Amino acid sequence: MYDVIVIGGSFAGQSAAIQLARACMNVLLIDAGAPRNRFAETSHGFLGQDGKTPNAIMREATAQLRQYPTVQILQNEAQNVVRSGNEFIVHLANGAKYQAKRLILATGVSDTLPDIPGVAERWGKTVLHCPYCHGYEVRNHKLGIIATNPMSVHQATLIPDWGPTTYFTQGMYDPDTEQAILLGKRGVVIERTPVISLIGDAPGLNAVKLADGRLIEVAAVFTIPKTKPASPIAEHLGCLLESGPTGLFVKVDTWGATSVAGVYVAGDAANPMHNATLAAASGVLAGIAAHQSLAKS
Ligand SMILES: Cc1cc2nc3c(=O)[nH]c(=O)nc-3n(C[C@H](O)[C@H](O)[C@H](O)COP(=O)(O)OP(=O)(O)OC[C@H]3O[C@@H](n4cnc5c(N)ncnc54)[C@H](O)[C@@H]3O)c2cc1C
């Protein structure tokens, strides 16, 4: 019997686990090893770790977590969680099962990219979602936005700070009059003919091809993927979900507590704002909240 089982061992999960370890709790961390940023060569903006590979950041964090004797780490996939009274039984893909008094889900989200040939193989390299994460590396080049979402216009207003920008509406996400004036002031070119493929030696990018055959030179494009919780466990346990600008996420309070007693969710899975630092911070809160609820039970 563990005090807490943390499912998902990336920014949010390891941040939760280390708080619990430092509170001398018995913690089991289960991680399937597929963090969302695994497609990027480097990670940016995370304090003290800027420019490191996602793998290197996680390796260092895990090595530090392993120093705590009350933490056990398993590389595996949690397939299902069953509630038994006030406790949780976690079933793994290898058939093993483990029991805990509290559960923290830090399983992240999965991305659905626009269905355009050439996008998937460039994801995280020259097809990007977050200018703060990867814009600096493509600054001063010609850049594009492939619209997928009403938020794409907002993204288009920002990207000129990194390079000359074309906004591809995909025939669906035209700016309104006010937005068009702002895009004009920011020097954004609006292109209404849809992008039908990406051109260049992937993961490099030279241009996008439009439906009318024209090629528009760009070195990188930004696009907003649809997201959904990477694991259905929270939903299966009955946690309430909310709708955000890119998809569903788990409804939590400030401390990561869900609508189901004893279940906490941290990281991208519980926040419409997706960022490694925010995920780590919410993991800290969930770890502390789980500990304090045990202390008071
Ligand atoms: C291409 C790309 C690049 C990015 N670059 C940056 C950047 O430079 N800077 C930045 O701040 N943010 C960046 N982000 C956002 C950042 O990756 C996320 O905000 C962050 O990873 C969220 O952390 P998390 O712990 O919530 O989830 P994740 O990092 O996605 O981790 C979830 C973990 O849970 C595991 N898991 C899922 N289901 C199960 C299960 N059933 N059983 C066991 N384990 C499970 C997964 O395998 C994974 O290891 C980037 C995102 C993308 C897509």
The ligand as a MOL file (V3000), in Angstrom:
LIG
                    3D

  0  0  0     0  0            999 V3000
M  V30 BEGIN CTAB
M  V30 COUNTS 53 58 0 0 0
M  V30 BEGIN ATOM
M  V30 1 C 6.6790 19.7430 -29.6390 0
M  V30 2 C 6.5290 20.4000 -28.3000 0
M  V30 3 C 7.5500 21.1770 -27.7810 0
M  V30 4 C 7.3960 21.8020 -26.5500 0
M  V30 5 N 8.3990 22.6050 -26.0900 0
M  V30 6 C 8.2470 23.2410 -24.9160 0
M  V30 7 C 9.2830 24.1080 -24.4310 0
M  V30 8 O 10.3230 24.2900 -25.0860 0
M  V30 9 N 9.0600 24.7450 -23.2530 0
M  V30 10 C 7.9040 24.5790 -22.5270 0
M  V30 11 O 7.7620 25.1740 -21.4550 0
M  V30 12 N 6.9230 23.7470 -22.9640 0
M  V30 13 C 7.0840 23.0810 -24.1320 0
M  V30 14 N 6.0900 22.2650 -24.5810 0
M  V30 15 C 4.9290 21.9950 -23.7030 0
M  V30 16 C 5.3530 20.9250 -22.6820 0
M  V30 17 O 5.8380 19.7950 -23.3820 0
M  V30 18 C 4.1880 20.5210 -21.8110 0
M  V30 19 O 3.5860 21.6640 -21.2330 0
M  V30 20 C 4.6960 19.5990 -20.6810 0
M  V30 21 O 5.3590 18.4800 -21.2220 0
M  V30 22 C 3.5150 19.1300 -19.8240 0
M  V30 23 O 4.0190 18.3140 -18.8170 0
M  V30 24 P 3.1120 17.1720 -18.1890 0
M  V30 25 O 3.9490 16.5630 -17.1200 0
M  V30 26 O 1.7720 17.6800 -17.8690 0
M  V30 27 O 2.8660 16.1240 -19.3760 0
M  V30 28 P 3.9110 15.3300 -20.3250 0
M  V30 29 O 5.2400 16.0040 -20.3510 0
M  V30 30 O 3.2190 15.1440 -21.6240 0
M  V30 31 O 4.0930 13.9620 -19.5920 0
M  V30 32 C 3.0540 13.0390 -19.3970 0
M  V30 33 C 3.7190 11.7260 -19.0120 0
M  V30 34 O 2.7000 10.8000 -18.6060 0
M  V30 35 C 2.9560 9.5600 -19.2120 0
M  V30 36 N 1.6890 8.8250 -19.2990 0
M  V30 37 C 0.5650 9.1360 -19.9880 0
M  V30 38 N -0.3810 8.2110 -19.7880 0
M  V30 39 C 0.1680 7.2880 -18.9590 0
M  V30 40 C -0.3140 6.0780 -18.3890 0
M  V30 41 N -1.5600 5.6460 -18.6290 0
M  V30 42 N 0.5090 5.3640 -17.6010 0
M  V30 43 C 1.7880 5.7980 -17.3320 0
M  V30 44 N 2.2890 6.9450 -17.8330 0
M  V30 45 C 1.4840 7.6760 -18.6460 0
M  V30 46 C 3.5360 9.8910 -20.5780 0
M  V30 47 O 4.2200 8.7840 -21.1170 0
M  V30 48 C 4.4450 11.0680 -20.2020 0
M  V30 49 O 5.7270 10.6410 -19.8350 0
M  V30 50 C 6.1970 21.6370 -25.8110 0
M  V30 51 C 5.1590 20.8460 -26.3300 0
M  V30 52 C 5.3100 20.2510 -27.5640 0
M  V30 53 C 4.1740 19.4360 -28.1210 0
M  V30 END ATOM
M  V30 BEGIN BOND
M  V30 1 1 1 2
M  V30 2 1 2 3
M  V30 3 2 2 52
M  V30 4 2 3 4
M  V30 5 1 4 5
M  V30 6 1 4 50
M  V30 7 2 5 6
M  V30 8 1 6 7
M  V30 9 1 6 13
M  V30 10 2 7 8
M  V30 11 1 7 9
M  V30 12 1 9 10
M  V30 13 2 10 11
M  V30 14 1 10 12
M  V30 15 2 12 13
M  V30 16 1 13 14
M  V30 17 1 14 15
M  V30 18 1 14 50
M  V30 19 1 15 16
M  V30 20 1 16 17
M  V30 21 1 16 18
M  V30 22 1 18 19
M  V30 23 1 18 20
M  V30 24 1 20 21
M  V30 25 1 20 22
M  V30 26 1 22 23
M  V30 27 1 23 24
M  V30 28 2 24 25
M  V30 29 1 24 26
M  V30 30 1 24 27
M  V30 31 1 27 28
M  V30 32 2 28 29
M  V30 33 1 28 30
M  V30 34 1 28 31
M  V30 35 1 31 32
M  V30 36 1 32 33
M  V30 37 1 33 34
M  V30 38 1 33 48
M  V30 39 1 34 35
M  V30 40 1 35 36
M  V30 41 1 35 46
M  V30 42 1 36 37
M  V30 43 1 36 45
M  V30 44 2 37 38
M  V30 45 1 38 39
M  V30 46 1 39 40
M  V30 47 2 39 45
M  V30 48 1 40 41
M  V30 49 2 40 42
M  V30 50 1 42 43
M  V30 51 2 43 44
M  V30 52 1 44 45
M  V30 53 1 46 47
M  V30 54 1 46 48
M  V30 55 1 48 49
M  V30 56 2 50 51
M  V30 57 1 51 52
M  V30 58 1 52 53
M  V30 END BOND
M  V30 END CTAB
M  END
